[in-house]
Amino acid sequence: MRVDKELSKGSHELIILKLLSRGDMYGYQIVQQMALLSDRAFEMSQGSLYPFLHRLEREGCLTAYTVSESGRERVYYHLTEKGQGALATKEADWRNYTNAMQQILKGGAL
Amino acid sequence: MDWAEDYISRCLRDIPKGKYRERLRRELSDHLAELAGDVSHAGRSEAEARAEALRQMGDAAALNEGFWAEWLRQPERLGYDLKRLFGGCLLAGVTFYFGMALVLIPLLIGNLFTLPGLMAGKASALQSGLNGLLEIAAGAALYAAAFVPNALYLRKAFRRRPRRPALVGGGLLLSWAVGKGSAALLMFPEFGFWNSADIARLLRNAELAWFRWPLVALSLLGCAALGWLFGRDRKRERTEETKDEA
């Protein structure tokens, strides 16, 4: 299943916040989870994930910490309280958007 | 993993050395290694795994743009800018004072290391020994010798930056202000800057040529002009013009 790139662009932030609400993850893990849970509908060029993560961190929605694993330095991301608030807002916005779109697609009364 | 290092360095082409670049390098390196490992475990050859990993990571030039946009918003950018502006001040200061002490004054007055003599004579030696035009030409040459290298340095330091003319012009103005401040500091003992009457005399009667208002105005204009001249991104302008024509 594939979703139009332009359509999926706006939802990356929500997806990242949602995935991190389930537990701390590093970049590659986030991409893998994103592909797995969406049946590869939300695949993105994997490198472009990092500017998203860094922006969210700069805005205080995430914090990052480094862990040494199998000889490699790995950066994990953690959802902050502010991030949880942002996630709740975005989820509500998304529901409103999809509900409204559903109404239109169903063909409501004229 | 030379192939990964090569790819990462292309992704980070425009990101200046510092914590953010190091962090990106570490994250991308870890990501690529894990991605290539997974593809390889799925039964692909090493070469195929590399190619697939690079494909999935995305175009290096496009990623460089994304990282660059994010670097511009990183807190470390302020430190980078301040260091470059300070570096520009040092460069301008060194070229200006070396130019003055080792070339201009000996050339015009015929006496090496005359700065102490300049002080003792209440800064009149330079003025009395010159006619107006020669003085302006010498001053212009000295400013150009100090500010053109500084403008080139700032142009390179602030490559790809939005509002680069303002950054280059601002950096030149800062160098100029720091230069003026240093000159004032050097004159502390002689003019007694604690005394406001001395300051007024210095500024109004221009005991030193470069404190005269026309020269101050010319210096400011010069900084703005050099900022515009060296700060413009001619390559980008040409690209935009070509696009418009197309």
Interface residues (C-beta under 8 A of the other chain):
Chain A: Y26 G27 Y28 S45 Q46 G47 S48 Y50 P51 H54 R55 R58 R72 E73 R74 V75
Chain B: C11 R23 L24 R26 E27 L28 S29 D30 H31 A33 E34 L35 Q56 M57 G58 D59 A62 L63 G66 F67 A69 E70 R73 Q74
